[in-house]
């Protein structure tokens, strides 16, 4: 009986030893797996757009030399006198066209010609007896370069002391920069009435230069043909240089 108990106790001890050995092997396997996973993770390259060693990437698309290259500055450049854009800028503005022609600039913008600095006159320039045309010339008598770009405002004064605005013709303004002594011209066009029954009797032209508010009064050119129809049929066109 005593022998049987000893045998049973020995069997229990062997089972316990085997159980402990199995547990130790299982824990060791988990550690090895974890270490292997960590090593694999640390050796794989990063793909989240983080920094790299050569031409570091800042979240942008990578280039062939490893990392994104910086892009040019966006937006319009500040135009200096002479039309040059500041370095590092993306593009120049349209104002550079005027500045490049020597126009006076204030804070990067071209100044417009003042009425007081312009000598203005009108003459008949009809090419034939059907198409009427009056050329209005503006000469820069100032000491600085200025811009006369755009449409002049024109009203025609009639013998009955009324005045009528002249509508703009379909044409795009051209850059018109005037150095001292330079001239710009714009045309007033209409059809000539040869019937002798014209309903208009123009006496004066009231001219306001582009981007100005001061008006000058000019006599209707002698010898200019009579206007066919009404004053609303007359059109004014943008300025351009005489060169």
C-alpha positions in Angstrom: 0.0 0.0 0.0 2.8 2.3 0.9 4.6 1.5 -2.3 1.5 2.3 -4.4 1.3 5.8 -2.8 5.0 6.5 -3.5 4.5 5.5 -7.1 1.5 7.8 -7.5 3.4 10.7 -5.9 6.3 10.1 -8.3 3.9 10.2 -11.3 2.4 13.5 -10.1 5.9 15.0 -9.8 6.9 14.0 -13.3 3.7 15.5 -14.7 4.3 18.7 -12.9 7.9 18.9 -14.2 6.7 18.3 -17.8 4.1 21.0 -17.4 6.6 23.6 -16.2 9.0 22.7 -19.1 6.2 23.3 -21.6 5.3 26.7 -20.2 8.9 27.8 -20.4 9.2 26.8 -24.0 6.0 28.6 -24.9 7.1 32.0 -23.3 10.5 31.8 -25.1 8.8 31.4 -28.4 6.7 34.6 -27.9 9.9 36.6 -27.1 11.6 35.4 -30.2 8.6 36.3 -32.3 8.4 39.8 -30.9 12.1 40.4 -31.4 11.9 39.2 -35.0 8.9 41.5 -35.6 10.7 44.5 -34.1 13.8 43.9 -36.2 11.8 43.6 -39.3 10.0 46.8 -38.6 13.1 48.8 -37.9 14.8 47.6 -41.1 12.0 48.4 -43.5 12.0 51.9 -45.2 9.6 54.6 -44.1 6.9 55.5 -46.7 5.0 58.3 -44.9 6.8 61.2 -46.6 9.0 61.9 -43.6 12.6 63.3 -43.7 15.3 61.5 -45.6 19.0 62.0 -45.8 19.4 63.4 -49.3 17.1 66.1 -50.5 14.7 65.6 -47.7 11.0 65.2 -48.5 8.4 67.3 -46.8 5.3 65.3 -47.6 5.6 66.0 -51.3 6.2 63.6 -54.1 9.8 62.3 -54.2 12.1 63.0 -57.0 14.8 60.7 -58.5 17.5 62.1 -56.3 15.6 61.3 -53.1 13.2 64.0 -51.9 10.9 66.7 -53.3 12.4 69.8 -54.9 11.2 73.2 -53.8 8.8 74.9 -56.2 8.9 78.5 -57.5 7.0 81.1 -55.5 3.4 81.5 -56.4 1.4 84.7 -57.1 2.4 87.8 -59.0 5.8 89.5 -58.7 6.3 93.1 -57.7 7.2 95.1 -60.8 10.0 97.5 -60.4 10.6 100.5 -62.6 11.9 99.2 -65.9 9.7 96.2 -65.9 12.0 93.8 -64.0 10.4 91.4 -61.5 12.0 90.8 -58.1 14.0 87.6 -58.0 12.3 84.5 -56.6 8.9 85.4 -57.8 6.7 83.3 -60.0 5.6 85.7 -62.6 5.5 89.4 -63.5 2.3 91.5 -63.8 0.9 93.2 -66.8 2.0 96.6 -65.4 5.6 95.7 -66.5 4.6 96.4 -70.1 4.2 100.1 -69.3 7.1 100.2 -67.0 9.3 98.7 -69.6 8.5 101.6 -71.9 9.8 104.1 -69.4 6.5 105.1 -67.8 6.7 106.8 -64.4 5.8 104.4 -61.6 4.4 105.0 -58.2 4.5 101.9 -56.0 4.9 99.7 -59.1 2.0 101.3 -60.9 2.1 103.5 -64.0 0.7 107.1 -63.6 -1.8 108.3 -66.1 -1.4 111.4 -68.2 -3.1 114.5 -66.7 -5.3 116.7 -68.8 -3.3 119.7 -67.8 -0.2 118.2 -69.2 -1.7 117.3 -72.6 -2.0 119.5 -75.7 -5.1 118.3 -77.4 -6.5 119.1 -80.9 -9.0 117.6 -83.4 -8.8 117.5 -87.2 -10.8 116.0 -90.0 -9.3 112.7 -91.2 -12.1 111.3 -93.4 -10.6 108.9 -96.0 -13.5 109.5 -98.4 -16.9 111.1 -98.8 -18.7 108.2 -97.2 -16.8 107.4 -94.0 -16.4 110.2 -91.6 -13.4 110.3 -89.2 -12.0 112.8 -86.8 -8.5 112.3 -85.3 -8.0 113.6 -81.8 -4.3 114.0 -80.9 -2.9 114.3 -77.4 0.7 115.4 -77.0 2.5 114.9 -73.6 3.8 118.4 -72.6 4.7 117.2 -69.1 8.2 116.5 -67.8 7.6 112.8 -67.0 6.4 109.7 -68.9 2.8 108.8 -68.5 0.1 106.4 -69.8 -2.7 107.4 -72.1 -4.0 103.8 -72.4 -7.8 103.3 -72.9 -10.9 105.1 -74.2 -11.3 108.9 -73.9 -14.6 110.2 -72.9 -16.3 112.2 -75.7 -19.5 114.3 -75.9 -20.6 116.2 -79.0 -22.1 119.6 -78.4 -24.9 120.7 -80.8 -25.9 124.1 -82.0 -29.0 123.8 -79.8 -26.7 123.8 -76.8 -27.4 120.1 -76.0 -24.6 117.5 -75.7 -24.7 113.8 -76.4 -22.2 111.1 -75.3 -20.4 109.1 -77.9 -20.5 105.4 -77.6 -17.4 103.2 -77.6 -16.5 101.1 -80.6 -15.7 97.4 -80.4 -11.9 97.4 -80.0 -9.4 96.4 -77.3 -7.3 99.2 -75.8 -3.6 99.0 -76.6 -0.8 100.1 -74.2 -0.1 103.7 -75.0 2.8 105.2 -73.1 4.0 108.7 -73.8 7.4 110.1 -73.0 7.7 113.9 -72.9 6.9 115.1 -76.5 5.2 111.9 -77.6 1.7 111.9 -79.0 -1.3 109.6 -78.8 -4.3 109.6 -81.1 -7.8 108.3 -81.0 -10.5 108.2 -83.7 -14.1 109.3 -83.8 -15.9 107.5 -86.6 -19.3 108.0 -88.2 -21.1 107.8 -91.6 -21.3 110.9 -93.6 -24.7 112.3 -94.7 -24.5 113.5 -98.2 -28.3 114.1 -98.6 -28.2 117.6 -97.2 -30.9 116.6 -94.7 -28.7 115.9 -91.7 -30.5 116.3 -88.3 -27.3 117.2 -86.4 -25.3 120.4 -86.2 -22.2 119.7 -84.1 -20.2 122.7 -82.9 -17.8 121.3 -80.2 -16.2 118.1 -78.9 -15.9 117.7 -75.2 -12.9 115.4 -74.6 -11.9 113.7 -71.3 -8.6 111.8 -71.6 -8.5 108.2 -70.4 -8.6 107.8 -66.6 -9.1 111.5 -66.1 -12.0 113.7 -64.9 -11.0 117.0 -66.4 -12.5 117.9 -69.8 -11.3 120.1 -72.6 -13.6 121.7 -75.3 -12.5 121.5 -78.9 -14.1 123.0 -82.0 -15.7 120.6 -84.4 -13.2 120.4 -87.3 -14.0 122.7 -90.2 -14.7 120.7 -93.3 -15.8 117.6 -91.5 -18.7 115.8 -93.1 -22.2 116.0 -91.7 -23.3 113.1 -89.4 -25.7 110.6 -90.9 -28.4 109.5 -88.4 -28.1 110.5 -84.8 -25.2 111.2 -82.4 -25.8 107.7 -81.0 -24.5 106.3 -84.3 -21.0 107.9 -83.7 -18.3 105.8 -82.1 -15.0 106.5 -80.4 -12.0 104.1 -80.5 -9.1 103.5 -78.1 -5.9 105.5 -78.0 -2.7 104.4 -79.8 0.7 105.9 -80.4 1.5 107.8 -83.6 4.8 105.9 -84.0 
